[in-house]
Amino acid sequence: MIEKNIKTMIPLAMEIIEKSEIYIAGKGVENIYHGYISSFLPSVSQSTLLKVLEFYELKDKNNKRNKIIPILFDILAHEKIKLVDSGSRNKSLLEITTQCKNDAVSYRNWKNRIAEAAIACKFAMRTFQVIKKEEMERP
């Protein structure tokens, strides 16, 4: 991982989070998403990137983790980063990762870029107000 890449991605992540569905205008980001992004990289180190992406991209109405993946995708697809072709919008990070897993060098580089995006997202989320579940339920 390269610190310079992370520093470049942080302002992009802030901009993308503000436009995402995890951001509540004028309030901030629900604390559950802080936990999801914080546990993303430790999960990758304990398991594999493919398994973690499978878990996070799981299509289930109760799975809020899948709202993190589009943010990571948008960071990697941003015009300043250009690691993902914006025309690949119909692909998931899991599909892109699966495509490069047979080449060890490109897989390692891709894994590092996803890690950089996750770290940038984690730091960017820290700049937003944390909304606790109790505050979400209040009228």
Buried (B, 14 or more C-beta within 10 A) or exposed (E): EEEEBBEBBBEBBBBBBEEBEBBBEEEBBBBBBBEBBBBBBEBBEEEBBBEBBBBBBEEEEEEBBBBBBBBBBBBBBBEEBEBBEEEBEEBBBBEBBBEBBEEEEEBEEBBEBBBBBBBBBBBBBBEBEBBEEEBEEEE
